[in-house]
Amino acid sequence: MSDTVVHLDGISKRFGRAVALHPLDIRIERGEFVTFLGPSGCGKSTTLRILGGFERPDTGRVILGGADVTGLPPNRRNVNMVFQDYALFPHMTVAENVAFGLELKGRSRAEIGARVAEVLALLELTALTDRFPDQISGGQRQRAALARALAPDPDLLLLDEPLGALDAQLRAQVQVELKEIQRRTGKTFFFVTHDQDEALTMSDRIVVMNAGRIEQDGSPEDLYLRPESRFVATFVGEANLLEARVLRTDGSEVAVDWQGVMLLGRMVGTPSQGTQVGAAVRFERMSLSPVRPDRTNAVEGRIAARIFKGSRTLVELEVGPHRLRTYVSGTELGTGDTAWLGWQSDDMAVFET
Amino acid sequence: MTAQTRALMIALYWAFVIYLFLPILMMAVMSFKDSNFIGFPIRAWTPDWYGEALQDGEFIAAGLYSLGIALTATAISLVMGTWLAVVLTHKFWGRTLLFGLTMLPAVVPGIISAISFRIYIRLIDLEPGTTAIIFGHAVHNVPFVALVVSARLATMPKSQIEAARDLGADPIVAFARITLPYLRPALIGGGVFAMLISFDDFLRSFFLGSYEPTLPVLIFSKLRSGMSPEINAIATMVLIATAALGLWAERSMRARS
């Protein structure tokens, strides 16, 4: 059952001599919560601005709801955006802000009133109807901006790092709310962020971008458990990265040599024997024990540091010149003790460098 | 800074303030003198000069004429100045040159500008009179409006217009419904200052006018035929009105930014 809302067909963009976006091809299905995740300058915001009509791609087409809108200005696309700074109109009340898009669509007064009330109720802003943006809190402004973008019933909602301005505690709460609103409205959300935690919490699908290209496109679980590139492994979540050399390959399994120890991992791509590779293992997938553990892979070292993090403790194990990190919930082992780290071959992704 | 030097600096500042305001204070004081001649000693006081000034048809007419000119010139300069400020936000070849040209009328000496306008209206076959004065004042006011509006425009986040466009506004609607309200304090401030400059202007009005005098021109011609406390009364009233307007505009600009 495929119902494509957006099809970006080979779009690319350069600013002067800098390439912001290499030709990119992607389809977004109706009702999806898609997050474009990447560091600043990776092309995620350029993609968003091309969708909104604020930038014109150098090549390719933007197909929205089956129609080519590549050359259309923002006001002629059925797409609305939640801006990073919210961009609420300071001289209008919350209700007037929300009504703005409806007025410009030429809706009747009664229709506008009903829709504004409905959207404000959905976002629990009814009590703030007649307040001005500078009279409400940051979290409320964020919701007002969301209400304003949702009111005209767009095919696609663009969200440009809308949680960046909120403090950590509020952000965690808003993430859950935002996901809930998306579920209830059934709208297609196109979310842009550099915060992997935000992406993992809310998204149905995450597109990781780096240097103007898509690194990986998949579910949060896929990305976290089965990263397909060194970049994804290190950008999403926390991972130990081992510089190793391929000993042999067997189907999808690969044996590598790291610090004189043979380790088994899951192969991404087609590294051949003898090549230098990167192997990534999530911190929490490595388990710490005083004796050799019953795992596919095990290495011995000396505990170099223990860092208390509240609910868990970060332990750094020194193995030759390297340090491997893991989280434990509690351990008898102390700094200076000899210990083992073990992990299964499935938990180690091996990439070509 | 020692206590002595600080005291000295404060004393110097007050000396300067007194030097600045003493003549104005003298003018106001003389407007209450019960005599036809300006000067000390003052033996008797009276508020009668104010009553006489308010009944003097010549002054009232000149005041209203000046006000009309100021309002019209301000309206024109608001439109032109805002237009220029908006144009100057875009990057284009010759932008610096246009900015310089926009600001030029503010720095050209008044007498040069007045004479130039006088020559210019002859060239375009415009008779000296109301239209010529309004034209001269409007041109002179544009840079002040453009400067104030530019400063305000520079503080407006780019996302404001993008949000308006995103919600369905074409560039004209976005300007009218988002940019103009945002510029409101600058338009009030720039407008009031333009009005005050125009109301106060002597040189351009003198060179470009016909027989009907603006208020400053009338006061000037009266001075030549001898000072009377009535002029002091008029000047005091104009001073209070313009100072109040100026202070209000300055406050409303600061309060909203």
Interface residues (C-beta under 8 A of the other chain):
Chain A: G52 G53 F54 P73 P74 N75 V79 N80 M81 F83 Q84 D85 A87 L88 F89 P90 H91 F100 G101 L104 K105 R148 A149 P152
Chain B: P157 S159 Q160 E162 A163 A164 R165 D166 L167 G168 A169 D170 V173 R177 I178 P181 Y182 R184
